[in-house]
Amino acid sequence: MKSTLDESQPIFHQIAMMIMDDIVEGRLRVEEQVPSTNELSRFYNINPATARKGLQELVDKGIIYKQRGVGMFVAKGAREALLIERKQHFYEEFIKPLLEEARRIRMDEDMIIDLIRGKKDKESEI
């Protein structure tokens, strides 16, 4: 997890995002225990209720689950579900607008692929 939080988004959401990043990147695996509310609140010097809200967001999404008296753990299928969600988000936030702009400026598929691959045609109008 990151060592600092910032003011760009609510802290509880940053906590949830960091844990999701750790799951996607394989630092937290299925059935592995996630940091507790108290660990998060001490490490980031935040209110335990804020840390709890971030963890609860993940419980509500089925990414982690609570085991009473023991802690919270990464749920089966969490990584796969997060990858699907993030790919959809990537498409909506980046690919879709890219394709819309490419159509507006009359770029064909080959030009887009060449640009993605880092190839620039010296004779093109780019």
Disulfide bonds with the S-S distance in Angstrom:
none
